[in-house]
Structures are given as C-alpha cells and as structure tokens.
Amino acid sequence: MAINVLGGCAVAFAGSWLLNLVRSFKLLDDDRAVEIEIAEAAHERANGQVAELRAENADLKRPKRPAHEQAIFEEIAAEVRSLQPHERRYLEALRSHLEVDADKLRHELIAAGMPENEWLKAVTHFRTSNTRIVEEILPSPSRPRNYVRINPLYRDYALEALHNTRPPST
C-alpha cells in the first residue's frame, strides 16, 4: 500500500509538474503578447510624433518673408554664391562698415594679405558688373573721397546670404 501511495504521489507530482510546465509556456506567451502590444502602441505613438515633427519642420522651412522679399533675397543670395573668393573677401570686409573710404578699405584688405591684383579685380567686378550688392559713393564737394558700402536696400539680405553660403572651393 505504501507503494501505491508513493506511486500515486509520483503520478500526481508528475502530472502537476507537466501541467505547470504547459501553463508556464502559456503564461510566457501571454506576457510576450502583452509586451508586443505595448511595443506596437509605443511604435504607433512614435510614428504619430514623427509625423507631427515633420509637419512642424515643413512649417519652419517655409520662407519667413513675403514672396516679393523672398524673391529679392534669392536673387541676392545667388549673386553672393557666384562671387569669386577675392570678391567674397571684399564683401566680407565691407560687412563691418556701414560705409567706408575706398582707400581705407584697400589698405585694410592689403594689410590682411589680399594681393593688390585681387583687390583690383574685386573692385572692378563690383563697379562693372550688374550686381546690386556693393554701392560706390562718388566724391562730391561735401565728401571729397570715394566711399563704398553694401547697398542699404539689400544689406540684410546680403549679410544673411554671406553667412549662409560657403565660399567656393579653390
């Protein structure tokens, strides 16, 4: 009888062990399913946030100027992008002055290492080309010297374009 009791206990133990083994896999599957649902919900929330951020980014990329001002800016920016390195350097030197005596600017640039022929090419470019960026103020009885400046109508546009564009690689 003790063997029957021991056999019955062994069968009961083995049965409950097998039953718990099967249940544990089922519980693991249920836990995994819950984790997958949570991950999918988080993924969908993230996708929604990405869509919102993309829409916000598109709004930020829209021009902050009226259309006519944006057109002027784009023209000035194209002119700035097309400048040769010595012309760009000349324009960058003008950045710190509202207007400056042309000879003083020449001395500044040459002292900073710009060769005389490059300075002359830059001056010639801005005098003879159809650019609107640099303006020369000719001598008059009240101002006996030549002055140069970035055209006040386009100064903000030119400075922004100068800041946002990289000089051409040489």
C-alpha positions in Angstrom: 0.0 0.0 0.0 2.8 2.3 0.6 4.0 1.7 -2.9 0.6 2.6 -4.2 0.6 5.8 -2.2 4.1 6.6 -3.3 3.1 5.8 -6.9 0.0 7.9 -6.7 2.0 10.8 -5.2 4.6 10.4 -8.0 1.9 10.4 -10.7 0.2 13.4 -9.1 3.5 15.2 -8.8 4.5 14.4 -12.4 1.0 15.4 -13.6 1.0 18.7 -11.8 4.6 19.3 -12.9 3.7 18.7 -16.5 0.5 20.9 -16.1 2.6 23.7 -14.6 5.2 23.3 -17.4 2.5 23.7 -20.0 0.9 26.6 -18.1 4.2 28.4 -17.8 4.7 28.4 -21.6 1.2 29.7 -21.9 1.9 32.4 -19.4 5.1 33.3 -21.1 3.2 33.6 -24.4 0.6 35.8 -22.8 3.3 38.0 -21.3 5.1 38.2 -24.6 1.8 39.2 -26.3 1.2 42.0 -23.8 4.8 43.2 -24.4 4.2 43.1 -28.1 1.0 45.1 -27.8 2.8 47.7 -25.6 5.7 48.0 -28.1 3.3 48.3 -31.0 1.4 51.1 -29.2 4.6 52.9 -28.4 5.7 52.5 -32.1 2.4 54.0 -33.3 2.8 56.9 -30.8 6.3 57.5 -32.1 5.1 57.4 -35.7 2.5 60.0 -34.8 5.1 62.2 -33.2 7.4 61.8 -36.2 4.5 62.9 -38.5 3.8 65.9 -36.2 7.5 66.9 -36.2 7.8 66.5 -40.0 4.8 68.8 -40.4 6.3 71.3 -37.9 9.7 71.1 -39.8 7.9 71.8 -43.1 6.4 74.9 -41.5 9.8 76.0 -40.3 11.3 75.6 -43.7 8.7 77.9 -45.3 10.1 81.3 -46.0 9.5 83.8 -43.2 9.3 86.6 -45.7 6.6 87.8 -48.1 7.0 86.4 -51.6 8.5 89.6 -53.1 11.1 89.9 -50.4 11.9 86.2 -50.7 12.5 86.7 -54.4 14.8 89.6 -53.8 16.7 87.5 -51.1 17.1 84.6 -53.5 18.5 86.9 -56.2 21.0 88.5 -53.8 21.9 85.0 -52.4 22.5 83.8 -56.0 24.8 86.8 -56.5 26.7 86.1 -53.3 27.1 82.4 -54.2 28.5 83.3 -57.6 31.2 85.6 -56.1 34.9 84.6 -56.6 36.9 84.2 -53.4 38.6 87.6 -53.7 35.2 89.3 -54.3 33.7 87.5 -51.3 36.6 88.6 -49.2 36.0 92.2 -50.3 32.3 91.9 -49.4 33.2 90.4 -46.0 35.5 93.3 -45.3 32.6 95.7 -46.0 30.4 93.8 -43.6 31.8 95.6 -40.6 31.3 99.1 -42.1 28.1 100.9 -42.9 30.2 102.8 -45.4 34.0 103.1 -45.6 36.5 105.2 -47.5 37.6 103.2 -50.5 41.3 103.8 -49.8 40.9 102.8 -46.2 39.2 99.6 -47.3 42.0 98.9 -49.8 44.6 99.4 -47.1 42.7 97.1 -44.7 42.5 94.3 -47.3 46.1 94.6 -48.5 47.3 94.6 -44.8 45.2 91.5 -44.2 47.1 89.7 -47.0 44.9 90.3 -50.1 47.2 90.8 -53.2 46.8 94.1 -54.9 45.7 92.5 -58.2 42.9 90.6 -56.4 41.7 93.8 -54.7 41.7 95.5 -58.1 39.7 92.5 -59.7 37.1 92.7 -56.8 36.7 96.5 -57.2 36.4 96.2 -61.0 33.8 93.4 -60.6 31.6 95.4 -58.3 32.0 98.6 -60.4 31.3 97.0 -63.8 29.1 94.0 -63.2 25.3 94.3 -62.8 25.5 93.4 -59.2 23.3 95.4 -56.7 25.2 94.4 -53.6 28.0 96.9 -53.4 27.4 100.6 -54.0 30.1 103.2 -54.7 29.5 106.8 -53.5 31.4 109.1 -55.7 33.2 112.2 -54.5 31.2 115.4 -54.1 32.0 118.9 -52.8 30.8 117.8 -49.3 32.7 114.4 -49.5 35.9 114.7 -51.5 36.7 111.0 -51.3 35.1 107.8 -52.8 33.2 105.7 -50.3 31.9 102.1 -50.7 29.2 100.3 -48.8 26.9 97.3 -49.1 23.7 98.7 -50.7 21.4 99.6 -47.8 18.4 98.2 -49.6 20.0 94.8 -49.8 22.4 94.8 -46.8 20.4 92.5 -44.6 19.8 90.1 -47.4 23.5 90.2 -48.5 24.8 89.6 -44.9 22.4 86.7 -44.4 23.4 85.2 -47.7 27.0 85.7 -46.9 26.6 84.0 -43.6 24.6 81.1 -45.0 26.7 80.3 -48.1 30.0 78.7 -48.2 32.8 80.2 -50.3 33.6 78.2 -53.5 36.4 75.7 -53.0 39.6 76.8 -54.7 
